[in-house]
């Protein structure tokens, strides 16, 4: 195990995981189910990337409106 339980909990919370997600990942870690831990971490990463892409689309829309308003 790279991290003790409390450090891993803090890292997961800092990465935006819900308490439910943290509990699930920690339980898998305690059970020695590393492949499942890795799977859950990848799932969380995917969710973060989806949020990031949606936020980028929002910024792009605002940029377009700013450019259009500046051209008036």
Secondary structure, 3 states (H helix, E strand, C coil): CCCCHHHHHHHHHHCCCCHHHHHHHHHHHHCCCHHHHHHHHHHHHHHHHHHHHHHHHHHHHHHHHHHHHHCC
